[in-house]
């Protein structure tokens, strides 16, 4: 919260851990300073430059005002769920590898589908979910490491270097 609150375009910020569809993610909620129109994607990128990966919010939601209770305290129950699905659904995956990676990404992010060129981290991926993704791909018979997800970010990028595991590799 302290880092997000330091952004010059934000007047108030709160970061909460949300669990939606069984996936727990950090979400930053903020109110823009008068006369500014910050871009949530740019704000998330700004935070990613200043925070360790596991502390970067999966989404930034901007509102004219944060909801408060009758006592003037933040009403966390009225904070809207971010719409991760709105950012998903670009180009259809092509080929066995892209299809496998898109399906695995959608599963770990609890989204109905993911396009081959969608950014895994912009859709809510983080370091913990990255480990789950790599494990799911390995369970499906693919060689996969979390560092590759960080390096490639999209299903198409990850799929380009993905190979089937050799049966002699123990899996």
ABEGO torsion letter per residue (X at the ends): XAAAAABAABABBBBBBBBBGGBBBBBBBBBBBBGBBBBAAAAAAAAAAABBAAABBABBBBBABBBBBAAGBBBAAABBBBBAAAABGBBBBBEAAAAAAAAAAAAAAGBABBBAABBAAAAGBBAAAAAAAAAAAAAAGBBBBAAAAAAAGBAAAAAAABBBBBAAAGX
